[in-house]
Amino acid sequence: YVGQTADLPKRLEQHNSGLSLWTKRRTNWSVIFFEIFATRREALTREKWLKSGVGRDFLKNVSREGS
C-alpha cells in the first residue's frame, strides 16, 4: 500500500482496524518506509511517483533491504 497522511500512527491504526475502504480486506499492516515532506503537494507528487513502475521497483528494493 502506498499513501500519504498527516498522522501516520493514526492512519496505520485505521488500516489495521478495517476502517480504510482500500485495505480492510487485510490486517496486520506495518510501515516499511516513510518520508516527510513540507507540503501536501510534495507528498502527493512523491506518492504518484511511488505508484509508477520505477517507484514500485524502488519500494521493492527498500523492502528487500529491510528484510
N, C-alpha and C positions, 0 to 999 in steps of 0.2 A: 504494500500500500504506500502510495506517495501522496502527501497532502501538506497543507500549511495551516498553522493555527497561532494564536497569540498566547495560548495556555497549553503547553504540551502535556503536563501531568493530567489536566482535566480531560483533554482530548483522548489520551490513552485510556483513561477510565471509561469514557463513553464507548470506545471501541470494544473494550473487554466486557462491558456490561450489556452489550447488544443494543445500545441506543443509537448507533450510527447505521443508517439505511444501507450503506455500501459494504459494511464489514460485519454486519450482525450474524451472518452465517458461520463465522469462525470466532473463536475466543482465544485468549492467551496471547494477545499481541504483545510484542516487545519492540523497543526502539533499537535499531542497529546503527542509525546515522541521523544526525540533525545538524542544521546550520542556523545561524541567527542573522537576520537582515534588519537594516534600519527602517525600511519601508515595506508595506504590504506589496507594492508594485514590484519591488525587487524579489520578494519571496514568490510571487506568482510567476514571474519570469523564470526563476530557477525551477519551480515546480514543473512548468511546461517543458523545460529542457530535460529534467529528470525523467519525464514520461516519454521522451523521444528515444529512438534506438540507441544513440550514443549515451544518453543519460542512463538508460537501463543497463547498458554494458558497464558504465561507471559504478552503478549500485551493486551489480553482481560482483565486481572486484572488491568493493568495500565489504560486502557480505563475506566473501571468502577470506579476506584478511582478518575479519573479526572472529572467525570460527576457530 
